[in-house]
Amino acid sequence: MSLAIKSPQGVILIVGCSHPGVEHILQETSAIDPHVHILLGGLHQIQKPDPEVERIATVLHDQYKVDLVAPDTARASRSLLP
């Protein structure tokens, strides 16, 4: 389940758990507004190998230009935030 809230800074995207894949969720969100200001919640990356987590981090930064990411697991926090 995901919730996209349009704000003056861009979309505030809250995800419960990204079982469909965070890339798919961002693709659907981009139809509302291409600028995602913040992505909050479960990114479902805890069991992914490091190269896949790094690939997702690159996609969030380079393709979707997400301003801020606030994941809810220690692994995601370590891997997706600077």
Beta strands, then each sheet from edge to edge (+ up, - down):
strand 1: 2-7
strand 2: 10-15
strand 3: 36-41
strand 4: 68-71
sheet 1: 1+ 2- 3- 4-
end
